Amino acid sequence: MAVEQTLVLIKPDGLIKSLTGNILSRLSETKFIIIGAKVVRVSEELARKHYEHLADKPFFNELVQYIMGEVHNTRRVMALIYQGENAIEKVREIVGDTNPEKANPVSIRGAYGRITTSGVFENVVHASSSPEDAEKEIKLWFKPSEIVGDIYPVKEVVLQNVVEKVWA
């Protein structure tokens, strides 16, 4: 078994319901290490890129609004990278089925998820589904400097005219 990385997002409904500790405790059962963690204000661009594989679905715009926190009135998502042997499959097992009603009741989504009256799955967390998705998602949500260790090839570039917020 190879060492893998997987992206886990604690979505706005997980944060607004104060489930962060419960979710992290469940994920700690894997004994995987966290190599990246941050709270993110999700832009519409990030949301659309994250869910671009579902862009043709009728619920796409609702998903974008959901991950951006507009449904729950909080603009926060907690993004984590877990690393370990067979990480993707093991984390997805703890996370449970995307549909909270089909998820194992002891899984995170089975215990804390729900389906809204409009049909949106409020499933509390996201977990990468394959090594390819994990790489794409990790690169979307994290910069190389925000991760402990180089998990994918990196290069150094000199940036000019970069505008960035700094402490006053």
C-alpha positions in Angstrom: 0.0 0.0 0.0 1.3 3.4 -0.9 1.3 6.5 1.2 -1.4 8.9 -0.1 -2.7 12.3 0.6 -6.4 13.3 0.7 -8.2 16.5 1.1 -10.9 16.8 3.7 -13.1 19.8 3.9 -15.3 20.5 6.9 -18.1 22.4 5.1 -20.0 25.4 6.5 -22.8 23.3 8.0 -20.2 21.3 9.9 -18.6 24.5 11.3 -21.9 26.3 12.1 -23.1 23.2 14.0 -19.8 23.1 16.0 -18.9 19.6 14.7 -15.2 20.3 14.0 -14.0 18.6 17.2 -16.2 15.5 16.6 -15.1 15.3 13.0 -11.4 15.6 13.8 -11.8 13.0 16.6 -13.3 10.5 14.2 -10.6 11.2 11.6 -7.9 10.8 14.2 -9.0 7.1 14.4 -7.1 6.6 11.1 -3.7 7.5 12.8 -2.9 9.6 9.7 -1.0 12.8 10.0 -2.2 16.2 9.1 0.2 17.9 6.7 -1.9 21.0 6.0 -4.8 22.8 7.7 -6.4 26.1 7.4 -9.8 27.9 7.6 -10.7 29.3 4.2 -13.1 32.0 3.0 -14.4 30.3 -0.1 -14.7 32.5 -3.2 -17.1 31.8 -6.0 -14.2 31.0 -8.3 -12.8 28.4 -5.8 -16.3 26.9 -5.3 -16.9 26.6 -9.1 -13.5 25.1 -9.7 -14.0 22.6 -6.8 -17.3 21.4 -8.2 -16.5 21.9 -11.9 -17.1 18.1 -12.5 -20.8 18.7 -11.6 -21.2 21.9 -13.6 -23.9 20.3 -15.9 -26.0 19.2 -13.0 -29.2 21.1 -12.1 -28.0 21.5 -8.5 -24.6 23.0 -9.4 -25.4 26.6 -8.4 -26.9 25.4 -5.1 -23.7 23.5 -4.4 -21.6 26.6 -5.1 -23.7 28.7 -2.7 -23.5 25.9 -0.1 -19.7 25.5 -0.1 -19.4 29.3 -0.1 -21.4 29.4 3.1 -24.3 31.5 1.8 -26.8 28.8 2.9 -25.5 28.8 6.5 -24.5 32.5 6.7 -20.8 31.7 7.4 -18.0 32.1 4.9 -15.8 29.5 6.5 -14.6 26.0 5.4 -11.9 24.1 7.2 -9.5 22.5 4.7 -7.2 19.7 5.9 -4.7 17.4 4.2 -4.3 13.9 5.7 -1.4 11.6 4.8 -1.0 7.9 5.3 -1.2 4.4 3.8 -4.4 4.0 1.8 -5.6 7.4 3.1 -8.3 8.1 0.5 -10.2 4.8 1.0 -9.9 4.8 4.8 -11.0 8.5 5.2 -13.9 7.9 2.8 -15.0 4.9 4.9 -15.1 7.1 8.0 -16.8 10.0 6.2 -19.5 7.8 4.6 -21.7 7.9 1.5 -22.2 11.3 -0.1 -26.0 10.9 0.4 -26.5 11.2 4.2 -29.5 8.9 4.1 -27.5 6.1 2.5 -24.4 6.7 4.7 -23.6 4.2 7.5 -25.2 5.7 10.6 -21.8 5.6 12.4 -20.1 7.5 9.6 -19.6 11.3 9.9 -22.2 11.9 7.1 -24.6 9.3 8.5 -24.4 10.9 12.0 -24.4 14.6 11.1 -25.6 15.0 7.5 -29.1 15.7 6.1 -30.9 16.4 2.8 -32.6 19.8 2.6 -36.1 20.2 1.3 -34.7 21.5 -2.0 -32.6 18.3 -2.3 -29.1 19.6 -1.5 -27.0 17.1 0.5 -25.7 18.9 3.6 -23.2 16.2 4.2 -20.9 18.2 6.6 -17.6 17.1 5.0 -15.9 16.5 1.7 -13.2 13.8 1.1 -11.2 13.2 -2.1 -12.4 10.2 -4.0 -9.3 9.2 -5.9 -5.5 10.0 -6.1 -6.2 12.1 -9.2 -9.0 14.1 -7.4 -6.9 14.4 -4.3 -4.0 16.0 -6.2 -6.3 18.3 -8.1 -8.2 19.4 -5.0 -5.1 19.8 -2.8 -3.5 22.0 -5.5 -6.7 24.0 -5.7 -7.1 24.6 -1.9 -3.4 24.8 -0.8 -0.2 26.5 -1.9 3.0 24.4 -1.6 4.2 26.6 1.2 1.1 25.8 3.3 1.9 22.0 3.3 4.5 20.3 5.5 6.7 18.5 2.9 6.7 18.5 -0.9 4.1 16.0 -1.9 4.0 17.0 -5.6 6.7 18.5 -7.8 7.2 22.2 -7.1 9.2 25.0 -8.7 10.4 28.4 -7.5 9.3 31.5 -9.4 10.0 35.1 -8.9 6.8 37.1 -8.8 6.6 40.8 -9.6 3.8 43.3 -8.9 2.0 40.8 -6.6 -0.5 42.5 -4.4 -1.0 40.8 -1.1 -2.6 41.7 2.3 0.0 42.1 5.0 -0.3 43.0 8.7 -0.4 46.8 9.2 
